[in-house]
């Protein structure tokens, strides 16, 4: 799934999880200090804070691990005759 | 027109906040961006239709699973678990795991070695153009129907949760799928399927976690279901949380089925047929970069498939235990045709298939709600894109390339693939309106499987394992199996008492009828194939090389450690499967 200069699917996955996680986490923090009028069931567990946090961490990990720059250097290392 | 297709004017479950809308819009932008990015990598037929055959085992395995894990799957099976209880989990366990392992370890080498572009393409190599034509036309018909059902499921979510107009949802989502598949082909579909896999887990996993906390764990859930169903005078209330112990008799469980229907109809025919011969899922594995990856991919898919009931079946059971109306009374969901009738709408009734959105609205506030809705949208997109990309391949190679123009160039096929993608989406939109007339989405889908997939499994299996099977036997068996399935379905529709012959019991519900119909039509296919083959001249061995067991040299998988061995991981998955059956017996 990764060849030459192609972006990895895992990079897109990390981007998606990271952006969504950041948005949900930030919303959860905001709601903690400004509770909504109509609360969902089990609101007190603040699921959006910890679930958003988990997604954000996963997203950052995938994005960095499979970032285009890192992929480029990995592919360059693979094709370098001195290192193969 | 079905009332469901009229503009929904009643109250909605939730209202999206700006952050929810941002999450949804970001998803649409991302998938379209991926399609545009991949356009430059889909220039040849091998790239466009087979994703260059360069997928790793993980990517192929997740795409293999995700192609089946659409919003149809999520909503339909959550609805079925509300309707039938934990029996619905059979479709994830015995109705998937053994057949996925069988595909990986027994059938995959044949598909991979003969380098076919499609399952009908394999039938052409094995049985000639007769079987290929029947299979490709029925498959093309089925995929556009399935694509439409996915579209319809999506529109239901939008209607129920957000109050969006169903026509708007269908056309906007269909347009997006058409653009990204037409641009990037199978590679684009696979990219989005992997993305969707993560989105579905991210968006849906909270429901069972929070639901179990609210219900007091699994035992609390069981007690609440028993209490609620007893209060509603539902027969056999205890059977809703037991997987096997109520299958001794047809009338001891809510599905009206016995163990033979589950084991032989579902496990041995429907599941084997779907997971080993439905090109929609097999196409993902054929895109693997080598044989070991192609064998590992279905095993990886099977491992995750075993976990899917946690986010699909459990929410349905939680709905039985926890859902209440605004007055605090127990909420009882009803068949969709009742819920969406004018009277049902006036009373504020909800259909079975709405249980997942109802649970989503129960626990998810701003942000999480947007993610949950995005997961359902992604599931829809993926389910539809999977069907459309498979349809495009079968049309281009097995219908156009075989029946209309055998000398079409590779460049022309890619161009045709892009146009057929758009046309397939447009036809699917029409079928979405047909799906709206079915009382329960999954019952409708299972009926389609029993028409086309069950007999196909008989034909492919005999073709791979019995070299005496002849071309005449292959296509006549396939035709007889398909016609007999449609015939039995029509018979029961015209005379409902015929169900006692077709499904062996008057208590048999739609799902049970589908299981037994599949069993009979596959048996008819096998018998006709065997009899006709014995009466006709077989192909010489030289023409069966690479397509039949015993005449196909299977490439040796390079020496790998046990932790990279498909057989080892297949065994691990099989043991986990058995343990789950015992736990939920």
Interface residues (C-beta under 8 A of the other chain):
Chain A: X1 X3 X6 X7 X9 X12 X13 X15 X16 X17 X19 X20 X23 X24 X26 X27 X28 X31 X36 X39 X40 X41 X42 X43 X45 X47 X48 X51 X52 X55
Chain B: X17 X19 X22 X23 X26 X27 X30 X34 X37 X41 X54 X55 X56 X59 X190 X191 X194 X195 X198 X199 X202 X206 X210 X213 X214 X361 X362 X363 X364 X365 X366 X367 X368 X370 X371 X374
